[in-house]
């Protein structure tokens, strides 16, 4: 019996000795592994914002608007960007005809202003925004690519984004990680002043 225990102990020691010199593999940041489903499609952290957004059935209006505004190259760029991405339902809540009007070539400037108002420089996760809210005594202000600010608050366990007009959008799917930033899915279109 002692011979068996010694043999097992020796085998275990050999296994540990063999494994010890192997260097630990590179571990990518935790968010790199977080693939989420949005609009019935997987959003891969290895793809950029545009490569993922075009597959979401919930964001076809947003994608059409980004194309009409000529922002595809920007959102395929290195970034990083945090995009507060309204769903098709959010666009549908705008007054009748608003989206069609915005998509006309003569309204490209207005469309660009609205879309860039949904983008903040940097890769901001929900936890990072929450930390800014705590540090700000209950709210945080972030400057958008458009130039105006968005306000962020936590209420009822939900993260809210408040536009210049005081309208609130809820973050419904947080932290959809991208190779060049992060998408925070929201349920309302934000409007600058």
Helices and strands as residue ranges (DSSP letters): H 2-20, G 30-33, E 36-38, E 41-43, H 49-53, G 57-59, H 60-68, H 72-76, E 81-86, H 88-92, H 98-102, G 105-107, H 108-116, E 119-121, H 126-135, E 140-143, E 149-155, E 158-162, E 168-178, E 181-186
